[in-house]
Amino acid sequence: MASVDDMVEVYRCVTEMEADRALVEILEPLGIEGVMRDRVSHALPAPDAEAGSFFIAVHAEDAEKARDALREALEDEVLDSSEGELIEGEEDEDEEEEEEEEEEEDDFA
């Protein structure tokens, strides 16, 4: 079993109920183990981008499968997009940046 350090956050929610729905109704049936991280209240201040939210973290090897399932649940309105959002992985962001750079190069050519 992977350690907690090997877990990545894949979903951010405003309410605990939405986070629980993502875990119980979306991820668990697929055999994806996840944990809810509560950053709503802290003894120590949290960064502005992370304060006041619940985060769903899964093992790194399950991250892409979890994101795909959560993305589909958001599209199908099983999860409420006004209460939660998908957290794309760093590799996804890198790919998007590369595609944008290629498009810019094509525009200048």
C-alpha positions, 0 to 999 in steps of 0.5 A, spaced: 500 500 500 502 506 498 504 511 503 500 518 504 506 522 501 504 518 495 497 521 494 495 527 490 489 531 490 484 530 485 478 534 487 476 540 491 469 541 494 466 547 498 462 542 502 463 536 506 457 532 503 459 534 496 466 531 498 463 525 501 459 524 495 465 524 490 468 518 495 462 514 496 458 514 489 464 515 484 471 513 487 469 507 491 465 503 486 471 503 482 475 501 487 479 507 488 481 508 495 481 516 497 481 520 503 478 527 504 482 532 507 479 538 511 482 545 510 476 548 512 478 550 519 486 550 521 489 552 528 495 555 523 493 559 517 492 556 510 494 559 503 489 563 500 488 558 495 487 552 499 483 555 505 475 553 506 475 547 502 475 539 502 480 536 498 479 529 495 486 525 495 488 518 491 494 514 490 498 517 485 497 511 480 490 512 481 489 519 480 488 519 472 482 514 473 479 518 479 480 524 475 476 521 469 471 518 473 470 525 477 470 529 470 464 524 467 460 525 474 461 533 473 459 532 466 453 528 467 451 532 473 452 527 478 456 532 482 455 539 483 460 543 479 458 549 483 460 546 489 466 542 487 472 542 481 477 537 478 484 539 480 488 537 474 495 534 474 501 537 473 502 533 467 496 535 464 498 542 465 504 541 462 501 538 456 496 544 455 502 549 455 506 545 450 500 545 446 499 552 447 506 554 445 505 549 439 499 553 436 503 560 437 508 557 433 504 555 428 500 562 428 507 565 427 509 561 421 
